[in-house]
Amino acid sequence: MKRLKDILEGTPVGALYGDPEIAVGGLAFDSRAVRAGDCFFAVPGTQADGHDFIPAAVGRGAAAVVCERMPSEPAAGVTYVCVGDAAGALADMAAAFYGHPSRELKLVGVTGTNGKTTTATLLYDLVRALGYRAGLISTVVYRIDGREIGATHTTPDPIRLNAMMREMADAGCEFCFMECSSHAIVQERTRGLVFAGGIFSNLTHDHLDYHKTFAEYIRAKKRFFDGLPAGAFALTNADDRNGRVMVQNTVARVSTYSLRSMADFRCRIVETHLDGMLLRIDGAEVWVGLLGRFNAYNLLAVYGAASLLGLDRGEVLRTLSALHPVSGRFEVIRAENGTVAVVDYAHTPDALENVLRTIGELRTPAQQLFAVCGCGGDRDRTKRPEMAQIAVKYASTAIFTSDNPRHESPEAILDEMTAGLDPSVRYLRIADRAEAIRTAVMLSRPGDILLVAGKGHETYQIVGDEKRHFDDREEVRRAFAALSKPEKRN
């Protein structure tokens, strides 16, 4: 239990009606989650306005309500706090309620379009391998030292964020690595957290369904670096055209990493094979079990961040060679006949091109490349034809299929993907994703390569409002297993 006045410290308050000394047992921004004695936050959202649910929250026993405007009929015995920004107040007060746990951790945020999950996860794996306790907040999973918690969002809400960080600090964690999505930054979910450092990966076409313009998307990412404290580091990709833009106004210590130009941390790809690549990082050679130029950037960012956190560079380099790919990120599955499938989360034009180009550099002229990909429904529609153009450019055969159609018709999504393709281009349209994967496997010859892109680690497919079990890796293994079964004779 905390006194309301104590968790309000540092939060800009316009007016307070009621008793600031009341005890608050918990925080909630969903009226259905309110318990007796909680403080309810009426946050305006894109789908609903929390102010409409104040009566429901009070009916469930809310002792205090934080709102941007007072209800027409305030309830007796409830303390109302009027603020200019309820989402910001939620972040500030959540940090205070849990005792500002981020101050007890070396918290590093990773932002950008692609590479966030891999970079954050590899940093977590690295410091754990070096003997430190750490936490992880990623798209795939949340971890409190060795304990795993199912992830619901790339960056969870401020209440859950601070609650998990409190558990991390209490468990003796020294570090926490977290993905910071553009949605989370704009929605103030990372406000109130004290970062030891931030990493910028890259910026490409994505989330324009939410941000509307690329300029707004850039500004969302840049807000993260604008908010870093003076004692933190800002590690930016010097090879990305927006890398310097991200750190223009930051007061943090700026460092750069690059594969192509002068930078504080440099890397060169020496050799590439299907089971890994040899890198030269700051003059030292290291073999890593990850593939692709995009992973060279991710590993270099990991090395740079670890160095800026004060870890021994020699130990970091030795440990990099033992790290494994992140689930659903260039995950290789092999069939008995030598056919190779790569399952990857690539769901943006840039990510898809990176993966296809990497495979293209590895395959021989005799190997066919089949690319299975789609685009999600109710999301940025402008990238659909671009994704299709990239697939047919690099693949021997592209197979366009359903991703997470949500409330859109899979066939309508495929229409938009294929609208601008040259009629002479070779591709297939198979809306059923399982059937598309089976078809790619059936068309392949021993030794060919299949890319199944877009869903990666996801174990579901969203159709309408329903979340159905679906795992690309399971489907690939099932199709490979069917290949090895002897044909039945009549």
SULFEN-V42338 format. One line per field, one symbol per residue. ss: DSSP state (a for helix, b for strand, c for the rest). psi: psi as a letter, one per 30 degrees, with the letter a starting at -180 (. if undefined). A space follows every 50 residues. Layout:
ss = ???
psi = ???
This chain:
ss = cbbaaaacccccccbbbcccccbbcbbbccaaaccccbbbbccbccccba aaaaaaaaaccccbbbbcccccccccccbbbbcccaaaaaaaaaaaaccc aaaacbbbbbbccccaaaaaaaaaaaaaaccccbbbbcccbbbbccbbbb cccccccaaaaaaaaaaaaaccccbbbbbccaaaaaccccccccccbbbb cccccccaaaaccaaaaaaaaaaaaaccccccbbbbbcccccaaaacccc ccbbbbbbccccccbbbbbbbbbccbbbbbbccbbbbbccccaaaaaaaa aaaaaaaaccccaaaaaaaaccccccccccbbbbcccccbbbbbccccaa aaaaaaaaaaaaccccccbbbbbccccccccccaaaaaaaaaaaccbbbb cccccbcccaaaaaaaaaccccccccbbbcccaaaaaaaaaaacccccbb bbbccccccbbbbccbbbbccaaaaaaaaaaaaacccccc
psi = kkkeeeffkfkkkelkjajfflkkflkkgjfffklkglkkjikkafelkf ffgeeeeefggkflkklfkklfikkkfkkkjklfjeeeeeeeeeeeeghi fffgljkkkkllelfeeeeeeeeeeeeefgglkllkjleelkkjcfkkkk kelejlleeeeeeeeeeeefggkelkkkkjleeeeeggffkfkjkflkkk dljajlgffefeleeeeeeeeeeeeffkleflljjkjffkfgeeeegegk fljkllklfflkleklkkjelklfgalkljjhfkkkklgllkeefeeeee eeeeeeeffglkeeeeeeeeffkllkkgjhkkkklfgfkkkjkkfjglee eeeeeeeeeeffllffkljkjjlakklgajfffeeeeeeeefefkekkjk akcjfbglkeeeeeeeegegkkffkjlljjejeeeeeeeeeefllkflkk kjlefcfkglkjjbgkjkkkjeeeeeeeeeeeefkkkkk.
